[in-house]
Amino acid sequence: MTKRKHICDLNLGSDSMLPKKATRAGRLCRNLRKLGQLTKLHPETFEHFRSYSAVVAERQRQLLEDGGHVIHPYSIISLVWTSFMILVNLAHMTLSTSRLFFILPPINSTTVHPIDHAILCLNIICLIDILVRINTGYAQKKHSLIVMSRKSIFCRYLRRWFIIDLASSLPVAYVALHLNLSRRIVLVAHFMSVLRVTKIYTVTVHLKTFMRMFTESYIVHGLVRLTLLFLLTSHWCSCLLYSPAVVHYYWKRTTLATSKYHMNIYNTGNIQDVQTRYNKALIIALSAFFGTGFTMFRSNEPDEILVHSLIIVYAAMFMVFTLVFLMKSYLTIFGSTMRYQGLMNQVEEYMKYRQFPLSLKKRVRAFYQYRYQERYFKEEADLDCLSEELRDEIKLHTCRTLVHKVKLFDDVPASVVGTVLGCLRPEVYLSNDLVVRAGDIGDCMYFIATGTVAVYSLKGVEVCHLEDGTHFGEVALLMKDSKRVATVVAVEITQLYRLDAHDFNRFVMANATLYNRIEALASLRMHETTLLDDAFRRERESQQEQQQIDAATHEN
């Protein structure tokens, strides 16, 4: 059953409620304003606005707040810009730390490195981001409210991120290098740029919103977030290893004697100094993360030892958090398998307590293995909260193989098939299990999903084998006395779906197509069974007559 989208025939006007413009410039401005309005494409829209009317009301409110020129936080512009700023912030956090701790100019000269030009471009984008943030509303999730007032937006931004954003976005270091200012001023300017690393929280929040466009799996979100944090913090820890030596270098204009292998200077003939130092620092940082030892780190400086100790503590906490997340993910992914194993442990203890024979134990294990396929779900509890229409749709999907095999459902409306399937109850029969017995009162019919059953007549003659997609037991439901006319035995492990008599009368008998097909098939099966019984009776009488003749001949 496919999901159908409603096609509205009513003339409700424009969803944006913006006046249409005649000029090209006016139409362009109108389209830009539409991109700044609340959109249903944003992953978080329907967490706050649960219906189309709520979305329309929010758009109307947006037009009234500050003239409608504030960007909605759940708009296309906001979504695209925050996604773009993820890359900008990651690049800034990586380059600014690398520039401070690994690109060291000679002591008596000021050199502008190519990375400085890249950081300057990122600073310009970050300054633009400040303007965008001031003109973008924010969500108060605690009160389920979207604030669109510029005054409230700016006050909130000023209390939270404005100072850090402004300090890390101003190209102070670039200007200080060009003006050949004091090394201490250059150091402070570089540290201002490094303040951008505090935006890692904002990056992870926006990254989650971006990933929700593709998947809602919290496991995927967590793995991506942990991978990003691991890469970034490994890089930052590598940079921090050189922080005491770098600060001493900028502040005192000398290198530490104990840090000579750290402090090869840029642009002094040693081309591989940056790569060598970074590789060494990265190996030391990774050894702290994975607990493989730190024999490469040898220092007698207290500040360097303190920094390395802090890195070890952080790495241990990070790996513990990662381990807990992985364990939680494992329990989530394999929860159904673990519940099945717990169920089987109970079954084994029960069979042991009741002293089941070995043959019966094997049959019970085979039943559970076939019934649950090593995955145990509380299916009824999970489906009870759903609407009847949705349950029928799920049933139709799960039984789609059965629907395709059962010719009885050909050309029958999907709604009727879904209703019938919603009444089916799964049952599993092992090899040689008796399903129905001839002469008993029939209160249901069966559909074969997988497996094979043998049909025997009243006289015990094997009539036929029924396989996947066939059904049986409908004859008794059509008979006045409701008695079974055949015995059915499972030939192998068989998955059946049971349709009770009252559901059969409600849905099958009420549908002319299904009723005519079942009645025709029941008449055919009754005729075949009668013919086989008559043939069996004549053969039995013939055998008895022959035995009597043989006995009389033997006496003579």
C-alpha angles and dihedrals in degrees: 000000000000126000111252122207117222114247107205119216094187120103099233096158128230119343091217093054089213117141113254118246129218099207126073092239090050092051090049092052090047091052091050091051090050089055088055093053128093109284133196089222093072111100093228100044098096093046087072103023111044099184143034092251090055090052091051091048090051091051090052090050090049091057090054096049111088092336094303094284097118115101114240113236089228096051132113092251092052092047094049094043096048090047090051092047090057089068093041094051093046091051092046094048091050100043098042093054092044091050094052101043104031109026103071120173122214115281098249100037140058116228128185109219123207088247088064090063091051091049089050090057090048090049091055091052090048091053088053088050089058090057091048092050092052090053097044124086124230136219124243096205092182091063097026090238133138112214112212102167113115092215093054091043093053094044091052092046091048091054095048123027108352098096094045093045093049095045093049093044101051111096092229094139092051091051093045091053092050093048091046092232126174118302090237091057089049089051092051090046091053091049089052089057091047089059085083089083088078087071089075089100091055090047093054092048093050091043090057090052090049093050092049088071087068107028140005094204109127088201091061090045091050095047092050091046093048092047091051093047091048093052094045097044092046088056093046092048089051088054094046091057087071096042097101092048093044094049090048090048095053096038101042099024089229136095124242112254090222091052101053093122088055099050111064103149125234118250096016100112099275101109097179098048096104094046092046094049093045093050091049093048092046092053091050091048093048091049087058091051096048097034095236096139133264105243090141090062109081118161138142095195111111094214093053091047090049092051092048091048091053090050091052091050093048092046091051092050091047093051092048090052090048092050092051091050092049091049091050090049091049091052090049096048096043098031093112091051092049091049089052091052090049090051092049091050089056091047091050091050090049093050090047091050092048092043097234115194117249094253092053091047090055091051093049092049091048090051094053092043092053095040099050104020089219091301122100120196131176088230100168093051091048093051099041093080093055126092119259092247092053092046090053090050092050091047090050090052096047091047095042091116090054091048092053092049099045108082089193088078096051113129091359115135114264091234091059092045091048091051092050092047090050088063095051120109120202119235131177124210125190126220113297092011114145110239101177133355126218112251096026121118109265116223100164147020129226138225118204112227097173133351139040133275131190121226121213127189126230089270092053095255114148103239104181148312120261120206141178115335098018128110138207141180095061093112093069090051090055095045120091093228091042092221123153113249096194142033118236123200127181112245093192137358101309133192110212134180116215123214112193122223097249091052089046091054093045100050112011098042090045093056112076095205095052093042094051092048094048093045092051092048092046091052091049093050092047090051093049092047092049092050092050092047091050091048090048091048093050091047091049092049090048091051091049092050090049090050090051091050091048091049093049091048091050092052092050 
